[in-house]
Amino acid sequence: MNAPGVEPLGLDECSGCRRSIRWAVTAKNRKPIPLDPVPVESGTLRLEPNPDPSDTRRIASYVRPEERVGKLWMAHHGTCPVVEKFRKPAVGGHTPAEQALARLQLQAAEIEAERLADELIDLTRKNLGGRFPTYLECRLEWPAFCAARKGKVDRRALKLVSAAALRKIHPKETAMGDQAAARHGAQP
């Protein structure tokens, strides 16, 4: 969609489907929102004047179903036939090259998590006098593990490292959980 620098109720054109749109800003955070050009019975947004005299765009606020009376405005995202073009993919980017790069980055992160999980298990095992640690003992050792590396381990990696450590410590239970998740359509 084109940049939202257009008159509040003046017509603009959606850069995806080439239909007419009008611009407003959301009441919640004042971000630009494209609207269909005319109000409809099934609309969900009410337009109100902007209290900021320097901003000529109207403010679009959501109207709860029980309060909807008459014609209201509809966000263009709900009616645009090519809306997927504007949505950011969950993983990667829009092009095959961006998606391939994202997959490679995820694989690299998983390999690094496996390596760090081995180190975490070894450190915990050493601190326990050679006994193989439980998952909880490894989780409790995580702050010391990060501190020993002087900030070289990203604390956000805990989830990946924890999952890798859990697979190594309890492989049968983890495999059963992965199978159950697969049966229910979830990603392991």
DRENPA-3360 file (N, C-alpha, C; in nm, 2 decimals, always signed):
BEGIN
1 = MNAPGVEP = +0.08/-0.12/+0.00/+0.00/+0.00/+0.00/+0.09/+0.12/+0.00 ~ +0.04/+0.23/-0.06/+0.12/+0.35/-0.07/+0.14/+0.41/+0.07 ~ +0.24/+0.50/+0.08/+0.26/+0.57/+0.20/+0.14/+0.65/+0.24 ~ +0.11/+0.65/+0.37/-0.01/+0.72/+0.42/+0.00/+0.87/+0.44 ~ +0.04/+0.94/+0.34/+0.05/+1.08/+0.35/-0.06/+1.16/+0.28 ~ -0.17/+1.09/+0.27/-0.28/+1.14/+0.18/-0.39/+1.20/+0.27 ~ -0.47/+1.29/+0.22/-0.58/+1.35/+0.29/-0.66/+1.24/+0.36 ~ -0.72/+1.27/+0.48/-0.78/+1.16/+0.56/-0.89/+1.09/+0.49;
9 = LGLDECSG = -0.97/+1.16/+0.42/-1.08/+1.09/+0.34/-1.07/+1.11/+0.19 ~ -0.95/+1.15/+0.15/-0.92/+1.16/+0.01/-0.89/+1.02/-0.04 ~ -0.91/+0.99/-0.16/-0.88/+0.85/-0.21/-0.74/+0.83/-0.24 ~ -0.69/+0.71/-0.21/-0.56/+0.67/-0.25/-0.58/+0.53/-0.32 ~ -0.47/+0.47/-0.35/-0.48/+0.34/-0.42/-0.40/+0.23/-0.35 ~ -0.45/+0.12/-0.32/-0.38/+0.00/-0.26/-0.28/-0.04/-0.36 ~ -0.15/-0.05/-0.32/-0.05/-0.09/-0.41/-0.05/-0.24/-0.44 ~ -0.14/-0.32/-0.37/-0.15/-0.46/-0.40/-0.26/-0.49/-0.50;
17 = CRRSIRWA = -0.38/-0.45/-0.47/-0.50/-0.48/-0.55/-0.54/-0.37/-0.64 ~ -0.48/-0.25/-0.62/-0.52/-0.13/-0.70/-0.66/-0.08/-0.68 ~ -0.72/-0.12/-0.57/-0.85/-0.07/-0.54/-0.84/+0.06/-0.46 ~ -0.94/+0.14/-0.46/-0.94/+0.27/-0.39/-0.94/+0.24/-0.24 ~ -0.86/+0.32/-0.16/-0.86/+0.32/-0.02/-0.86/+0.46/+0.04 ~ -0.89/+0.47/+0.17/-0.88/+0.59/+0.24/-0.79/+0.56/+0.36 ~ -0.72/+0.66/+0.41/-0.63/+0.65/+0.52/-0.68/+0.71/+0.65 ~ -0.66/+0.64/+0.76/-0.69/+0.69/+0.89/-0.57/+0.65/+0.98;
25 = VTAKNRKP = -0.58/+0.68/+1.11/-0.49/+0.63/+1.21/-0.56/+0.56/+1.32 ~ -0.50/+0.46/+1.38/-0.57/+0.38/+1.48/-0.58/+0.46/+1.61 ~ -0.69/+0.44/+1.68/-0.71/+0.51/+1.81/-0.61/+0.47/+1.91 ~ -0.57/+0.34/+1.91/-0.48/+0.28/+2.01/-0.34/+0.34/+2.00 ~ -0.28/+0.34/+1.89/-0.14/+0.38/+1.88/-0.11/+0.48/+1.77 ~ -0.21/+0.53/+1.70/-0.19/+0.63/+1.60/-0.11/+0.58/+1.48 ~ -0.12/+0.45/+1.45/-0.05/+0.40/+1.33/-0.15/+0.41/+1.21 ~ -0.09/+0.43/+1.09/-0.18/+0.44/+0.97/-0.25/+0.31/+0.95;
33 = IPLDPVPV = -0.38/+0.32/+0.90/-0.46/+0.21/+0.87/-0.53/+0.24/+0.74 ~ -0.53/+0.15/+0.64/-0.60/+0.17/+0.52/-0.75/+0.13/+0.54 ~ -0.84/+0.20/+0.48/-0.98/+0.17/+0.49/-1.04/+0.15/+0.36 ~ -1.15/+0.07/+0.35/-1.22/+0.07/+0.22/-1.28/+0.20/+0.20 ~ -1.31/+0.24/+0.07/-1.35/+0.38/+0.04/-1.48/+0.43/+0.09 ~ -1.58/+0.34/+0.12/-1.71/+0.38/+0.16/-1.75/+0.30/+0.29 ~ -1.83/+0.36/+0.38/-1.87/+0.28/+0.49/-1.98/+0.17/+0.45 ~ -1.98/+0.06/+0.53/-2.07/-0.05/+0.50/-2.14/-0.09/+0.63;
41 = ESGTLRLE = -2.25/-0.17/+0.61/-2.32/-0.22/+0.72/-2.24/-0.32/+0.81 ~ -2.15/-0.39/+0.74/-2.07/-0.49/+0.82/-1.94/-0.43/+0.87 ~ -1.92/-0.30/+0.87/-1.80/-0.23/+0.91/-1.77/-0.25/+1.06 ~ -1.65/-0.23/+1.10/-1.61/-0.25/+1.24/-1.54/-0.13/+1.30 ~ -1.53/-0.02/+1.22/-1.45/+0.10/+1.27/-1.53/+0.22/+1.26 ~ -1.52/+0.31/+1.36/-1.59/+0.44/+1.35/-1.48/+0.55/+1.34 ~ -1.50/+0.64/+1.25/-1.40/+0.75/+1.23/-1.44/+0.87/+1.31 ~ -1.34/+0.93/+1.38/-1.36/+1.05/+1.46/-1.26/+1.15/+1.42;
49 = PNPDPSDT = -1.29/+1.28/+1.44/-1.20/+1.38/+1.41/-1.07/+1.37/+1.49 ~ -0.96/+1.41/+1.44/-0.83/+1.40/+1.51/-0.82/+1.53/+1.59 ~ -0.79/+1.51/+1.72/-0.77/+1.63/+1.81/-0.65/+1.71/+1.78 ~ -0.55/+1.65/+1.71/-0.43/+1.71/+1.67/-0.45/+1.79/+1.54 ~ -0.46/+1.93/+1.55/-0.49/+2.00/+1.43/-0.38/+1.99/+1.32 ~ -0.26/+1.95/+1.35/-0.16/+1.93/+1.25/-0.17/+1.80/+1.17 ~ -0.25/+1.71/+1.22/-0.27/+1.58/+1.16/-0.41/+1.57/+1.10 ~ -0.43/+1.57/+0.97/-0.56/+1.58/+0.91/-0.63/+1.44/+0.90;
57 = RRIASYVR = -0.55/+1.34/+0.93/-0.62/+1.20/+0.92/-0.71/+1.18/+1.03 ~ -0.82/+1.11/+1.01/-0.92/+1.08/+1.11/-0.87/+0.96/+1.19 ~ -0.93/+0.95/+1.31/-0.90/+0.84/+1.40/-1.00/+0.73/+1.39 ~ -0.95/+0.61/+1.36/-1.04/+0.49/+1.35/-1.04/+0.41/+1.48 ~ -1.15/+0.40/+1.54/-1.16/+0.32/+1.66/-1.25/+0.20/+1.64 ~ -1.22/+0.09/+1.70/-1.30/-0.03/+1.69/-1.43/-0.02/+1.76 ~ -1.53/-0.07/+1.70/-1.67/-0.07/+1.76/-1.71/-0.21/+1.80 ~ -1.74/-0.24/+1.92/-1.78/-0.37/+1.96/-1.91/-0.41/+1.89;
65 = PEERVGKL = -1.93/-0.54/+1.87/-2.05/-0.58/+1.79/-2.18/-0.53/+1.85 ~ -2.20/-0.53/+1.98/-2.32/-0.49/+2.04/-2.35/-0.33/+2.02 ~ -2.24/-0.26/+1.99/-2.26/-0.11/+1.97/-2.26/-0.07/+1.83 ~ -2.26/-0.16/+1.73/-2.26/-0.13/+1.59/-2.40/-0.09/+1.54 ~ -2.41/+0.03/+1.50/-2.53/+0.08/+1.44/-2.50/+0.16/+1.32 ~ -2.58/+0.13/+1.21/-2.56/+0.20/+1.09/-2.43/+0.16/+1.01 ~ -2.39/+0.24/+0.92/-2.28/+0.21/+0.84/-2.15/+0.25/+0.91 ~ -2.05/+0.16/+0.91/-1.92/+0.18/+0.97/-1.81/+0.15/+0.86;
73 = WMAHHGTC = -1.69/+0.19/+0.89/-1.58/+0.17/+0.80/-1.52/+0.03/+0.82 ~ -1.46/-0.03/+0.71/-1.40/-0.16/+0.71/-1.25/-0.14/+0.68 ~ -1.17/-0.20/+0.76/-1.02/-0.20/+0.73/-1.00/-0.27/+0.60 ~ -0.92/-0.21/+0.52/-0.89/-0.27/+0.38/-0.82/-0.41/+0.40 ~ -0.75/-0.43/+0.51/-0.69/-0.56/+0.52/-0.79/-0.67/+0.53 ~ -0.91/-0.64/+0.56/-1.01/-0.75/+0.57/-1.08/-0.78/+0.43 ~ -1.06/-0.69/+0.33/-1.12/-0.71/+0.20/-1.02/-0.72/+0.09 ~ -0.90/-0.69/+0.11/-0.80/-0.69/+0.00/-0.77/-0.83/-0.04;
81 = PVVEKFRK = -0.78/-0.86/-0.17/-0.76/-1.00/-0.22/-0.62/-1.04/-0.22 ~ -0.52/-0.95/-0.20/-0.38/-0.98/-0.20/-0.32/-0.94/-0.07 ~ -0.39/-0.95/+0.04/-0.34/-0.91/+0.17/-0.22/-0.99/+0.21 ~ -0.21/-1.11/+0.17/-0.09/-1.19/+0.21/+0.04/-1.13/+0.16 ~ +0.03/-1.05/+0.06/+0.15/-0.98/+0.00/+0.21/-0.89/+0.11 ~ +0.13/-0.83/+0.20/+0.17/-0.74/+0.30/+0.20/-0.80/+0.43 ~ +0.17/-0.93/+0.45/+0.19/-0.99/+0.58/+0.34/-1.05/+0.58 ~ +0.40/-1.03/+0.69/+0.54/-1.08/+0.71/+0.53/-1.23/+0.74;
89 = PAVGGHTP = +0.60/-1.31/+0.67/+0.60/-1.45/+0.69/+0.65/-1.49/+0.83 ~ +0.60/-1.60/+0.89/+0.64/-1.64/+1.03/+0.79/-1.67/+1.03 ~ +0.84/-1.73/+0.93/+0.98/-1.76/+0.92/+1.04/-1.71/+0.79 ~ +1.15/-1.64/+0.79/+1.21/-1.60/+0.67/+1.15/-1.47/+0.61 ~ +1.16/-1.46/+0.49/+1.11/-1.34/+0.42/+1.01/-1.38/+0.31 ~ +0.99/-1.29/+0.22/+0.90/-1.31/+0.11/+0.96/-1.39/-0.01 ~ +1.09/-1.38/-0.03/+1.16/-1.44/-0.14/+1.21/-1.58/-0.10 ~ +1.23/-1.67/-0.20/+1.28/-1.80/-0.16/+1.42/-1.79/-0.10;
97 = AEQALARL = +1.50/-1.69/-0.15/+1.63/-1.68/-0.09/+1.63/-1.64/+0.05 ~ +1.54/-1.54/+0.09/+1.52/-1.50/+0.23/+1.47/-1.62/+0.32 ~ +1.38/-1.70/+0.26/+1.33/-1.81/+0.34/+1.44/-1.92/+0.36 ~ +1.53/-1.94/+0.26/+1.64/-2.03/+0.27/+1.74/-1.99/+0.37 ~ +1.77/-1.86/+0.37/+1.86/-1.80/+0.47/+1.81/-1.82/+0.61 ~ +1.68/-1.79/+0.63/+1.62/-1.81/+0.76/+1.63/-1.95/+0.81 ~ +1.61/-2.05/+0.72/+1.62/-2.19/+0.75/+1.76/-2.22/+0.79 ~ +1.86/-2.17/+0.72/+2.00/-2.20/+0.75/+2.03/-2.14/+0.89;
105 = QLQAAEIE = +1.98/-2.02/+0.92/+2.01/-1.95/+1.05/+1.95/-2.03/+1.16 ~ +1.83/-2.09/+1.14/+1.77/-2.17/+1.24/+1.85/-2.30/+1.26 ~ +1.89/-2.36/+1.15/+1.97/-2.48/+1.17/+2.10/-2.45/+1.24 ~ +2.17/-2.34/+1.21/+2.29/-2.30/+1.28/+2.26/-2.28/+1.43 ~ +2.15/-2.22/+1.46/+2.12/-2.20/+1.60/+2.09/-2.33/+1.67 ~ +2.03/-2.42/+1.61/+2.00/-2.55/+1.67/+2.13/-2.63/+1.69 ~ +2.23/-2.62/+1.60/+2.36/-2.69/+1.61/+2.43/-2.63/+1.73 ~ +2.43/-2.50/+1.74/+2.50/-2.43/+1.85/+2.43/-2.46/+1.98;
113 = AERLADEL = +2.30/-2.48/+1.98/+2.23/-2.51/+2.11/+2.26/-2.65/+2.15 ~ +2.28/-2.75/+2.06/+2.32/-2.88/+2.09/+2.46/-2.88/+2.15 ~ +2.55/-2.80/+2.10/+2.69/-2.79/+2.15/+2.69/-2.73/+2.29 ~ +2.61/-2.62/+2.31/+2.60/-2.56/+2.44/+2.53/-2.65/+2.54 ~ +2.43/-2.73/+2.50/+2.37/-2.83/+2.59/+2.47/-2.93/+2.64 ~ +2.56/-2.98/+2.55/+2.66/-3.08/+2.59/+2.75/-3.01/+2.70 ~ +2.79/-2.89/+2.67/+2.87/-2.82/+2.77/+2.80/-2.80/+2.90 ~ +2.67/-2.76/+2.90/+2.60/-2.74/+3.02/+2.58/-2.87/+3.10;
121 = IDLTRKNL = +2.56/-2.98/+3.03/+2.54/-3.11/+3.10/+2.68/-3.15/+3.16 ~ +2.79/-3.13/+3.09/+2.92/-3.16/+3.14/+2.95/-3.08/+3.26 ~ +2.92/-2.95/+3.26/+2.95/-2.86/+3.37/+2.87/-2.90/+3.49 ~ +2.74/-2.93/+3.47/+2.65/-2.97/+3.58/+2.70/-3.10/+3.64 ~ +2.74/-3.19/+3.55/+2.78/-3.33/+3.59/+2.91/-3.31/+3.68 ~ +3.00/-3.22/+3.64/+3.12/-3.20/+3.71/+3.09/-3.14/+3.85 ~ +3.00/-3.05/+3.86/+2.96/-2.99/+3.98/+2.88/-3.09/+4.08 ~ +2.83/-3.19/+4.02/+2.75/-3.29/+4.10/+2.84/-3.41/+4.14;
129 = GGRFPTYL = +2.97/-3.40/+4.11/+3.06/-3.51/+4.14/+3.06/-3.62/+4.05 ~ +3.02/-3.60/+3.92/+3.03/-3.71/+3.82/+2.89/-3.77/+3.79 ~ +2.79/-3.75/+3.88/+2.66/-3.80/+3.86/+2.59/-3.73/+3.74 ~ +2.52/-3.81/+3.66/+2.45/-3.76/+3.55/+2.33/-3.67/+3.60 ~ +2.32/-3.54/+3.55/+2.23/-3.45/+3.61/+2.09/-3.47/+3.56 ~ +1.99/-3.41/+3.64/+1.85/-3.41/+3.59/+1.84/-3.28/+3.51 ~ +1.73/-3.27/+3.44/+1.70/-3.15/+3.36/+1.69/-3.03/+3.45 ~ +1.63/-3.04/+3.57/+1.61/-2.93/+3.66/+1.75/-2.88/+3.71;
137 = ECRLEWPA = +1.84/-2.98/+3.74/+1.97/-2.94/+3.78/+2.05/-2.86/+3.67 ~ +2.03/-2.90/+3.55/+2.09/-2.82/+3.44/+2.03/-2.68/+3.43 ~ +1.90/-2.67/+3.44/+1.83/-2.54/+3.44/+1.88/-2.45/+3.55 ~ +1.91/-2.51/+3.67/+1.96/-2.43/+3.78/+2.10/-2.39/+3.76 ~ +2.17/-2.46/+3.68/+2.31/-2.43/+3.65/+2.33/-2.32/+3.54 ~ +2.22/-2.29/+3.47/+2.23/-2.20/+3.36/+2.29/-2.06/+3.39 ~ +2.25/-2.00/+3.50/+2.31/-1.87/+3.53/+2.47/-1.87/+3.54 ~ +2.51/-1.98/+3.61/+2.66/-1.99/+3.63/+2.72/-2.03/+3.50;
145 = FCAARKGK = +2.66/-2.10/+3.42/+2.71/-2.14/+3.28/+2.72/-2.01/+3.20 ~ +2.63/-1.92/+3.20/+2.64/-1.80/+3.12/+2.75/-1.71/+3.18 ~ +2.75/-1.70/+3.31/+2.85/-1.61/+3.37/+2.99/-1.66/+3.34 ~ +3.01/-1.79/+3.34/+3.15/-1.85/+3.31/+3.19/-1.81/+3.17 ~ +3.10/-1.78/+3.08/+3.14/-1.74/+2.94/+3.14/-1.59/+2.92 ~ +3.13/-1.52/+3.03/+3.14/-1.37/+3.03/+3.05/-1.30/+2.93 ~ +2.92/-1.34/+2.92/+2.83/-1.28/+2.83/+2.83/-1.33/+2.69 ~ +2.91/-1.43/+2.66/+2.92/-1.48/+2.52/+2.80/-1.57/+2.48;
153 = VDRRALKL = +2.72/-1.61/+2.58/+2.60/-1.69/+2.56/+2.48/-1.60/+2.57 ~ +2.40/-1.59/+2.47/+2.28/-1.51/+2.47/+2.18/-1.57/+2.56 ~ +2.13/-1.50/+2.65/+2.03/-1.55/+2.75/+1.90/-1.60/+2.68 ~ +1.88/-1.54/+2.56/+1.76/-1.58/+2.48/+1.77/-1.72/+2.43 ~ +1.90/-1.77/+2.43/+1.92/-1.91/+2.38/+1.88/-2.02/+2.48 ~ +1.84/-1.97/+2.60/+1.80/-2.07/+2.70/+1.70/-2.17/+2.65 ~ +1.60/-2.12/+2.58/+1.49/-2.21/+2.53/+1.55/-2.32/+2.44 ~ +1.63/-2.29/+2.34/+1.69/-2.39/+2.25/+1.78/-2.48/+2.33;
161 = VSAAALRK = +1.87/-2.42/+2.41/+1.96/-2.51/+2.49/+1.89/-2.60/+2.58 ~ +1.78/-2.55/+2.65/+1.70/-2.63/+2.74/+1.64/-2.74/+2.67 ~ +1.59/-2.72/+2.55/+1.52/-2.83/+2.47/+1.63/-2.93/+2.43 ~ +1.74/-2.89/+2.39/+1.85/-2.98/+2.35/+1.90/-3.06/+2.47 ~ +1.91/-3.00/+2.59/+1.95/-3.07/+2.71/+1.85/-3.17/+2.75 ~ +1.72/-3.13/+2.74/+1.61/-3.22/+2.78/+1.61/-3.34/+2.69 ~ +1.64/-3.32/+2.56/+1.64/-3.44/+2.47/+1.76/-3.53/+2.50 ~ +1.87/-3.48/+2.55/+1.99/-3.56/+2.58/+1.97/-3.63/+2.72;
169 = IHPKETAM = +1.90/-3.56/+2.81/+1.89/-3.62/+2.95/+1.77/-3.72/+2.95 ~ +1.66/-3.69/+2.88/+1.54/-3.78/+2.88/+1.50/-3.81/+2.74 ~ +1.58/-3.88/+2.66/+1.55/-3.91/+2.52/+1.42/-3.98/+2.50 ~ +1.38/-4.08/+2.58/+1.26/-4.15/+2.56/+1.14/-4.07/+2.58 ~ +1.14/-3.99/+2.69/+1.03/-3.91/+2.72/+1.01/-3.80/+2.62 ~ +1.12/-3.74/+2.57/+1.11/-3.64/+2.47/+1.06/-3.69/+2.34 ~ +1.10/-3.81/+2.30/+1.05/-3.88/+2.18/+0.90/-3.90/+2.19 ~ +0.85/-3.94/+2.31/+0.71/-3.97/+2.33/+0.63/-3.83/+2.32;
177 = GDQAAARH = +0.69/-3.73/+2.37/+0.63/-3.60/+2.36/+0.62/-3.55/+2.22 ~ +0.73/-3.57/+2.14/+0.73/-3.53/+2.00/+0.63/-3.61/+1.92 ~ +0.61/-3.74/+1.95/+0.51/-3.82/+1.88/+0.37/-3.77/+1.91 ~ +0.35/-3.74/+2.04/+0.21/-3.69/+2.08/+0.19/-3.56/+2.01 ~ +0.29/-3.47/+2.00/+0.27/-3.34/+1.94/+0.24/-3.36/+1.79 ~ +0.31/-3.45/+1.72/+0.29/-3.48/+1.58/+0.15/-3.53/+1.56 ~ +0.10/-3.62/+1.65/-0.04/-3.67/+1.63/-0.14/-3.56/+1.64 ~ -0.12/-3.46/+1.72/-0.21/-3.35/+1.74/-0.19/-3.23/+1.64;
185 = GAQP = -0.10/-3.25/+1.55/-0.07/-3.15/+1.45/+0.02/-3.04/+1.49 ~ +0.09/-3.05/+1.60/+0.18/-2.95/+1.65/+0.32/-2.99/+1.60 ~ +0.40/-2.89/+1.59/+0.54/-2.91/+1.55/+0.62/-2.96/+1.68 ~ +0.70/-3.06/+1.66/+0.78/-3.11/+1.78/+0.88/-3.01/+1.82;
% end
